[in-house]
């Protein structure tokens, strides 16, 4: 499966990295790498995340919980679209 990123998810990852980088640049880099490794697991296990029950189609909209971060994604036939990424302390309304 191919993985693609929405503009919002790219901006989310940049925002998270910049926030962490203010206090610890090395931790910011490691966090971004870790999130991307978690996302890459979806290539082999696309249904790894939990269903987003409030989504129009919970079977294909899922949340991958990776440490303190949530990655919301959409499963299509041969592609996974990363929709949003956020820290668990942030507001969850990301549909």
DARA-V338181 format. One record per residue. RES is the residue in three letters. PHI is phi in whole degrees, 0 to 359 (* if undefined). Layout:
# DARA-V338181
RES;PHI
RES;PHI
This chain:
# DARA-V338181
UNK;*
UNK;267
UNK;247
UNK;235
UNK;241
UNK;287
UNK;303
UNK;298
UNK;290
UNK;295
UNK;296
UNK;300
UNK;296
UNK;298
UNK;298
UNK;297
UNK;296
UNK;298
UNK;298
UNK;290
UNK;299
UNK;303
UNK;256
UNK;206
UNK;303
UNK;293
UNK;296
UNK;298
UNK;295
UNK;295
UNK;295
UNK;298
UNK;297
UNK;297
UNK;298
UNK;296
UNK;296
UNK;299
UNK;297
UNK;297
UNK;299
UNK;294
UNK;301
UNK;268
UNK;230
UNK;296
UNK;262
UNK;299
UNK;285
UNK;272
UNK;297
UNK;264
UNK;300
UNK;278
UNK;286
UNK;303
UNK;226
UNK;299
UNK;293
UNK;249
UNK;253
UNK;223
UNK;244
UNK;265
UNK;269
UNK;231
UNK;63
UNK;268
UNK;241
UNK;241
UNK;244
UNK;269
UNK;217
UNK;241
UNK;263
UNK;248
UNK;303
UNK;236
UNK;213
UNK;243
UNK;257
UNK;282
UNK;268
UNK;210
UNK;220
UNK;208
UNK;280
UNK;297
UNK;276
UNK;276
UNK;299
UNK;273
UNK;291
UNK;235
UNK;282
